[in-house]
Amino acid sequence: MQRRLAALALALGASIGNPAAAAQEVTLKIAHFLPSAAAAQQMVLEPWCATLAQESSGRIGCQIYPAMQLGGTPGQLADQALRGVADIVWTAPGYSAGRFPAIEAMELPFVVRDAASGSRAAWNFYEQYAQQEFSKYKVLAVHVDGGVALHTSKRAIASLGDFKGLKLRTPTRMASKTLAALGGEPVSMPPGQVTEAISKGVVDGAMGAWEVVLPTKLDEVTKYHAQPAAGQTYPAATVLVLLMNRQKYDGLAPDLKAVIDRNSGPALVERFGKVWDDVAAQTQAKVRAAGGQVVDISEADLSAMKNAARAVDTEWRAEMDKKGLDGTKLSEAAHALARQ
């Protein structure tokens, strides 16, 4: 515990009783949309900041602002990084619908099967097909949430017919389109509002990655949880990115840039993927232990869902074509990279 506190003090740039802080040249303001207890902060961002501090001999520090403490909405985080309100943001491109169209291919239905392989695919897809739409940023990581499970309060989802009439919170535009194709009613809202909305009956549940279940207390208002069997692809997934203000990065000393560079990209993507898969397994175990029902959707029912969702992929390809992008090429690339 003491070692953890010492690492956090260094990473957060504590100035009292911390000799490393006296040599600190830059404090990186990092903003994200989840509570501070979320795995994104506790298991990725804080250790990452501690590594930056250690490898820079205390010249790089971090101040983390969880749960939109700098103001605004999750959909505005990308702009906050552009304007320098935050130096670094962790957010979902899909929260800014239409702004990052190419990377959305990784959110098409039934592409992602887990966080580790999906995150590698998302990073490779970004490098090959989506760098231009992120050109105003220093991109530190692109990963996925491993796929969104189905969390409901009053009845389980096991087959295609079970979606009919269900109002579920959806995290992105593609998740909303997919849910509608499956027969459900999508409702968009920030993660922090979901639990209350379910408790008040505004929605019947949520499409959400396992990683958000405990930090948002989703497990306290849902009893039923459905997902594909291990190795099968999910109906929807969310792409997530760690974006840095380009001017902030460019203004760093070359050796500090090198510290950030060697701890970002594929290395950081691998960490995100492993943490998300580990947390998914741990969360499912806790939910089961507390009496929640976690079921795997059968192969036959999953096949029916895939057939129903094909129209979403077809529509997306045509939409990208109208934007001057090759929708078929992007969709096929996302599927191919995710299968590797």
C-alpha positions in Angstrom: 0.0 0.0 0.0 2.8 2.4 0.9 4.6 1.7 -2.4 1.3 2.4 -4.3 0.8 5.7 -2.5 4.4 6.7 -3.2 4.0 5.9 -6.9 0.8 7.9 -7.1 2.4 10.9 -5.4 5.1 10.9 -7.9 2.8 10.5 -10.9 0.4 13.2 -9.7 3.2 15.6 -9.1 2.6 16.1 -5.4 4.7 19.0 -4.2 4.8 18.5 -0.4 7.6 16.3 0.8 8.4 15.0 -2.7 11.9 15.9 -4.0 11.1 14.7 -7.5 8.4 17.4 -7.9 11.0 20.1 -7.5 12.6 19.0 -10.7 9.3 18.7 -12.5 9.2 20.5 -15.8 5.8 19.6 -17.1 2.5 18.5 -15.5 0.2 16.7 -17.8 -3.5 17.4 -17.2 -5.4 14.2 -18.0 -9.2 14.2 -18.3 -11.7 11.3 -18.7 -15.4 10.5 -18.2 -15.4 7.7 -15.7 -15.1 7.8 -11.8 -11.6 7.7 -10.4 -12.2 4.1 -9.2 -12.5 2.9 -12.9 -9.8 0.5 -14.2 -8.9 3.1 -16.9 -7.5 5.4 -14.1 -6.5 2.9 -11.4 -4.9 0.2 -13.6 -3.7 2.1 -16.7 -3.4 5.9 -16.4 -2.0 6.0 -12.9 0.7 3.3 -13.5 1.4 5.0 -16.9 2.0 8.3 -15.1 4.2 6.7 -12.5 6.3 5.2 -15.3 6.6 8.6 -17.0 7.7 10.1 -13.7 10.2 7.4 -13.0 11.8 7.4 -16.5 12.0 11.2 -16.6 13.6 11.4 -13.2 10.5 13.3 -11.9 10.4 15.8 -14.8 7.0 14.6 -16.0 4.1 14.7 -13.6 0.3 14.1 -14.1 -2.8 15.5 -12.6 -5.8 13.3 -13.4 -9.3 14.8 -13.6 -11.9 11.9 -13.6 -15.7 12.1 -14.2 -15.5 15.3 -16.3 -14.1 17.4 -13.5 -12.9 20.0 -16.0 -16.5 20.5 -17.2 -18.3 19.7 -20.3 -19.6 16.3 -21.6 -17.8 13.1 -22.7 -18.5 14.2 -26.3 -16.5 17.3 -25.7 -13.3 15.7 -24.5 -11.8 15.5 -27.9 -12.3 19.3 -28.2 -10.8 19.8 -24.8 -7.6 18.2 -25.9 -7.6 20.4 -29.1 -8.1 23.6 -27.1 -5.7 22.7 -24.3 -8.3 22.6 -21.6 -6.7 19.2 -20.9 -3.3 18.1 -22.2 -4.5 14.5 -22.6 -8.0 13.0 -22.8 -9.2 9.4 -22.7 -12.5 9.2 -24.6 -14.5 7.4 -27.2 -14.4 8.8 -30.7 -18.0 7.6 -31.1 -19.1 10.1 -28.5 -18.4 12.8 -31.1 -20.7 11.2 -33.8 -19.5 11.8 -37.4 -16.2 13.4 -36.5 -14.0 10.3 -36.8 -15.8 8.2 -39.4 -13.1 5.7 -40.5 -12.3 4.4 -37.0 -16.0 3.6 -36.6 -15.4 0.5 -38.7 -14.0 -1.1 -35.5 -17.5 -0.6 -33.9 -19.4 -2.3 -36.6 -21.6 -5.2 -35.4 -19.8 -8.5 -34.7 -16.2 -7.4 -35.3 -14.6 -7.5 -31.8 -14.3 -10.7 -29.7 -12.2 -9.5 -26.8 -10.2 -6.5 -25.6 -6.7 -7.9 -26.3 -7.1 -8.9 -29.9 -9.6 -6.1 -30.6 -7.3 -3.5 -29.3 -4.4 -4.7 -31.4 -6.7 -4.6 -34.4 -7.9 -1.1 -33.5 -4.3 0.2 -33.3 -3.4 -1.4 -36.6 -6.5 -0.1 -38.2 -5.7 3.4 -37.0 -2.2 3.2 -38.4 -3.3 2.0 -41.8 -6.6 3.8 -42.3 -7.5 6.4 -39.8 -4.4 8.5 -39.1 -5.7 11.4 -41.1 -8.8 12.0 -39.0 -6.6 12.2 -35.9 -3.9 14.3 -37.4 -4.5 17.3 -35.1 -3.5 15.1 -32.1 -0.6 13.2 -30.8 -2.3 9.8 -30.6 -1.0 7.8 -27.6 -3.3 4.8 -27.8 -6.3 3.4 -29.7 -8.0 0.4 -28.1 -11.5 -1.2 -27.7 -13.6 -2.1 -24.7 -13.7 -5.8 -25.6 -17.3 -5.7 -26.6 -20.5 -4.6 -24.9 -22.5 -7.1 -22.9 -26.2 -6.7 -22.4 -27.2 -5.8 -18.8 -30.9 -5.8 -18.0 -33.0 -5.3 -14.9 -36.2 -7.4 -15.3 -35.7 -10.0 -18.0 -32.8 -11.8 -19.6 -31.8 -11.6 -23.2 -31.1 -14.9 -24.8 -32.5 -14.7 -28.3 -33.2 -12.2 -31.0 -36.9 -12.0 -30.0 -35.9 -10.9 -26.5 -34.8 -7.5 -27.8 -38.3 -6.5 -28.8 -39.6 -3.5 -26.8 -36.4 -3.3 -24.6 -35.1 0.2 -24.0 -31.3 0.0 -23.5 -28.7 2.7 -23.1 -26.3 2.6 -26.0 -22.7 4.0 -25.9 -22.2 5.0 -29.6 -24.0 5.6 -32.8 -23.1 2.2 -34.2 -24.3 0.5 -31.0 -27.6 2.3 -31.4 -28.0 1.3 -35.0 -27.2 -2.3 -34.1 -29.7 -2.4 -31.2 -32.4 -1.0 -33.5 -31.6 -3.7 -36.1 -32.0 -6.3 -33.4 -35.4 -5.0 -32.4 -34.5 -3.0 -29.3 -35.0 0.7 -28.6 -31.7 2.6 -28.2 -31.3 5.5 -25.7 -28.2 7.5 -25.7 -26.8 8.9 -22.4 -23.5 9.4 -20.6 -22.2 6.5 -18.5 -22.7 8.4 -15.3 -26.5 8.7 -15.8 -27.2 5.0 -16.7 -27.7 3.5 -13.2 -30.2 6.2 -12.1 -32.0 5.8 -15.4 -32.4 2.1 -14.9 -33.5 2.5 -11.3 -36.2 4.9 -12.4 -37.4 2.7 -15.2 -36.4 5.2 -17.9 -34.5 2.4 -19.6 -34.6 -1.4 -19.1 -30.8 -1.8 -19.1 -27.7 -1.0 -20.9 -25.2 -2.1 -23.5 -21.9 -1.7 -21.8 -18.5 -3.2 -21.4 -17.8 -5.2 -18.2 -15.2 -2.6 -17.2 -17.9 0.0 -16.5 -20.2 -2.2 -14.5 -18.7 -1.8 -11.0 -17.5 1.9 -11.2 -21.0 3.0 -12.3 -22.7 0.5 -10.0 -24.6 -1.0 -12.9 -24.6 -4.3 -11.1 -26.8 -2.8 -8.4 -29.7 -2.2 -10.8 -29.4 -5.1 -13.2 -29.8 -8.8 -12.5 -29.4 -10.3 -16.0 -26.2 -10.2 -18.1 -25.8 -11.7 -21.6 -22.8 -12.0 -23.9 -21.4 -14.2 -26.6 -19.5 -17.3 -25.6 -15.7 -16.9 -25.4 -14.1 -16.5 -28.8 -17.4 -15.3 -30.4 -17.8 -11.7 -31.6 -20.0 -9.1 -29.8 -22.9 -7.3 -31.3 -21.2 -4.0 -30.6 -17.9 -2.6 -29.2 -16.6 0.9 -28.3 -13.3 2.3 -29.6 -11.4 4.3 -27.1 -8.5 6.7 -27.6 -5.9 8.5 -25.5 -5.3 11.8 -27.3 -2.7 14.4 -26.5 -2.7 18.1 -27.4 -0.3 18.3 -30.3 1.2 21.6 -29.2 1.8 20.3 -25.7 3.7 17.3 -27.1 5.7 19.4 -29.6 6.8 21.8 -26.9 8.4 19.0 -24.8 12.2 18.5 -24.6 13.3 15.7 -27.0 14.2 13.3 -24.2 10.7 13.8 -22.6 9.1 13.1 -25.9 11.1 9.9 -26.0 9.8 8.9 -22.6 6.2 9.3 -23.8 6.8 7.7 -27.1 8.3 4.5 -25.7 5.5 4.1 -23.2 2.7 4.8 -25.8 1.5 3.2 -29.0 1.5 -0.7 -29.1 2.9 -1.0 -25.5 0.1 1.0 -24.1 -2.5 -0.6 -26.3 -1.4 -4.0 -25.0 -1.8 -2.8 -21.4 -5.3 -1.5 -22.1 -6.3 -4.8 -23.7 -5.0 -6.9 -20.9 -6.5 -4.8 -18.2 -9.9 -4.8 -19.9 -10.0 -8.6 -20.3 -8.8 -9.2 -16.8 -11.4 -6.8 -15.4 -14.1 -8.4 -17.5 -13.4 -11.8 -16.0 -13.1 -10.4 -12.4 -16.4 -8.4 -12.7 -18.3 -11.4 -14.1 -17.1 -13.5 -11.1 -18.2 -10.8 -8.7 -21.6 -10.4 -10.4 -22.2 -14.1 -10.2 -21.1 -14.3 -6.6 -23.7 -11.6 -5.8 -26.5 -13.5 -7.4 -26.5 -12.0 -10.8 -27.1 -14.2 -13.8 -24.4 -14.2 -16.5 -25.3 -16.3 -19.6 -23.6 -17.0 -22.9 -25.8 -16.5 -26.0 -26.1 -19.8 -28.0 -24.4 -20.1 -31.3 -27.8 -20.4 -33.1 -29.2 -17.3 -31.4 -26.0 -15.4 -32.1 -26.2 -16.4 -35.8 -29.8 -15.0 -35.9 -28.5 -11.7 -34.4 -25.7 -11.5 -37.0 -28.2 -11.9 -39.8 -30.4 -9.1 -38.4 -27.4 -6.8 -38.0 -26.0 -7.2 -41.6 -28.0 -4.3 -42.8 -26.1 -2.0 -40.4 -22.8 -2.9 -42.0 -24.3 -2.4 -45.5 -25.7 1.0 -44.6 -22.4 2.1 -43.1 -20.5 1.2 -46.2 -22.8 3.3 -48.3 -22.6 6.2 -45.8 -18.8 6.1 -45.9 -18.8 6.0 -49.7 -20.8 9.3 -49.7 -18.1 10.8 -47.5 -15.4 9.9 -50.0 -14.2 6.9 -48.0 -14.2 3.4 -49.3 -16.7 1.8 -46.9 -16.3 -1.7 -48.2 -12.5 -1.5 -47.9 -12.7 -0.2 -44.3 -15.3 -2.7 -43.2 -13.5 -5.6 -44.6 -10.2 -4.4 -43.1 -11.7 -4.1 -39.7 -13.1 -7.7 -39.8 -9.8 -9.0 -41.2 -7.6 -7.3 -38.6 -9.9 -8.4 -35.8 -9.6 -12.1 -36.9 -5.8 -12.1 -36.8 
